[in-house]
């Protein structure tokens, strides 16, 4: 298991991609036929409400660490995979679960714990040309295009994490 260090926390407080509002996100996704991974309950729900069906939804039933949502809407017509991922960490099984989810689209990863740092795993495991979308609380939605540059950035961030457990 990897645990976020102070440096990791400092880095991920800032958007890791392009910060967009809902309308800009809608424009960017319109006509996109590749893989879209949504990380977080609010952004996943927003995409569904806009009529977009993420290839993979990553949800934990919480918003800002407060239980607020039923995850049932993210399960309908999708393969559901479960992942235990304690807050502030990336569990060892995360990478294999994401690969399974990408192989079983449309799918939902139900996280027991917290999904925040799983954006890093999403970018690392997704094929080039995919889009990873997550919410930046109080600011908007962040869109990361999966390419050589974003994969390198993620590996550098993961390198700041501490091995534990």
C-alpha positions in Angstrom: 0.0 0.0 0.0 1.1 3.5 -0.7 0.4 6.4 1.6 0.3 10.1 0.7 3.3 12.1 2.0 3.1 15.8 2.8 4.6 16.4 -0.6 2.0 14.2 -2.3 -0.8 16.2 -0.5 0.8 19.5 -1.6 0.9 18.4 -5.2 -2.6 16.9 -5.5 -4.3 20.0 -3.9 -3.8 21.7 -7.3 -5.6 20.5 -10.4 -3.6 17.8 -12.2 -5.2 18.7 -15.6 -7.4 21.4 -17.1 -9.9 22.9 -14.7 -13.3 23.3 -16.4 -16.8 24.3 -15.5 -19.8 22.1 -16.4 -20.4 23.7 -19.8 -16.8 23.5 -20.9 -16.8 19.8 -19.8 -19.9 19.2 -21.9 -18.3 20.8 -24.9 -15.0 18.8 -24.5 -16.9 15.5 -24.2 -19.4 16.0 -27.0 -18.5 13.6 -29.8 -15.7 12.0 -27.8 -15.9 8.3 -28.4 -12.9 7.1 -26.3 -12.6 5.9 -22.7 -13.8 8.3 -20.0 -13.1 7.5 -16.4 -14.9 9.5 -13.8 -13.4 9.6 -10.3 -15.9 10.8 -7.6 -19.6 10.6 -6.9 -20.5 14.2 -7.9 -18.6 14.2 -11.2 -19.9 10.7 -12.0 -23.4 11.8 -11.3 -23.0 15.0 -13.3 -21.7 13.1 -16.3 -24.7 10.7 -16.2 -27.1 13.7 -15.9 -25.5 15.3 -18.9 -26.2 12.1 -20.9 -22.6 10.9 -20.9 -21.9 7.3 -19.9 -18.4 7.0 -18.4 -16.6 3.9 -19.3 -15.6 3.5 -15.7 -17.1 5.3 -12.6 -15.1 5.3 -9.4 -17.3 6.1 -6.4 -17.4 5.8 -2.6 -20.8 7.1 -1.7 -19.4 10.2 -0.2 -18.9 13.9 -1.1 -16.2 15.8 0.8 -15.8 12.7 3.0 -19.5 12.9 4.1 -21.8 10.0 3.4 -24.3 11.5 1.1 -25.1 9.2 -1.8 -26.6 5.9 -2.7 -24.3 4.2 -5.1 -27.1 2.2 -6.7 -27.4 4.6 -9.7 -23.8 3.9 -10.6 -24.4 0.1 -10.7 -27.3 -0.1 -13.2 -26.2 -1.9 -16.4 -22.6 -1.9 -15.3 -20.1 -4.5 -14.1 -19.4 -3.7 -10.4 -16.0 -4.2 -8.8 -15.3 -3.6 -5.2 -12.1 -2.1 -3.8 -10.9 -1.4 -0.3 -8.8 1.7 -0.3 -8.2 3.5 3.1 -8.2 7.4 3.1 -4.9 8.9 2.0 -3.7 5.8 0.3 -3.5 3.7 -2.9 -4.1 0.1 -2.0 -2.0 -2.6 -3.7 -5.0 -4.1 -5.5 -6.0 -0.8 -7.1 -4.1 -1.3 -10.2 -5.5 -4.8 -10.9 -9.1 -3.6 -10.2 -8.7 -0.7 -12.6 -7.4 -3.0 -15.3 -10.4 -5.3 -14.7 -12.7 -2.3 -14.9 -11.2 -1.2 -18.1 -11.6 -4.7 -19.6 -15.3 -4.9 -18.4 -16.7 -1.6 -19.6 -19.1 -0.1 -18.7 -18.1 -0.7 -15.1 -18.2 0.9 -11.7 -15.5 0.6 -9.0 -17.2 0.8 -5.6 -14.6 2.0 -3.1 -14.8 1.2 0.6 -12.7 4.0 2.1 -11.7 6.9 -0.2 -11.3 7.3 -4.0 -9.4 10.7 -4.1 -5.9 9.4 -4.9 -7.3 6.8 -7.3 -7.2 9.4 -10.0 -3.5 8.6 -10.2 -4.2 4.9 -10.8 -6.9 5.8 -13.4 -4.3 7.8 -15.4 -1.6 5.2 -15.0 -3.8 2.3 -16.1 -5.9 4.0 -18.9 -4.8 3.7 -22.5 -3.4 6.7 -24.3 -6.2 8.9 -25.7 -8.5 8.3 -22.7 -9.9 11.0 -20.5 -9.9 11.0 -16.7 -12.4 13.4 -15.0 -12.5 14.3 -11.3 -13.9 17.1 -9.2 -11.8 19.8 -7.6 -13.9 20.8 -4.6 -15.1 24.4 -4.7 -13.4 25.0 -8.1 -14.9 22.8 -10.9 -14.0 19.7 -12.8 -10.6 18.6 -13.8 -10.0 16.9 -17.1 -6.8 14.9 -17.7 -5.9 13.7 -21.2 -4.1 10.4 -20.9 -0.8 10.7 -22.8 2.9 10.3 -22.2 3.1 13.6 -20.3 0.2 12.8 -17.9 1.5 9.3 -17.3 4.9 10.7 -16.5 3.4 13.3 -14.1 1.4 10.5 -12.3 4.5 8.3 -11.9 6.4 11.3 -10.4 3.5 11.9 -7.9 3.3 8.2 -7.0 7.0 8.4 -6.4 6.4 10.9 -3.6 4.2 8.4 -1.7 5.4 6.3 1.1 5.2 2.5 1.2 3.3 1.2 4.2 1.4 -1.8 5.5 
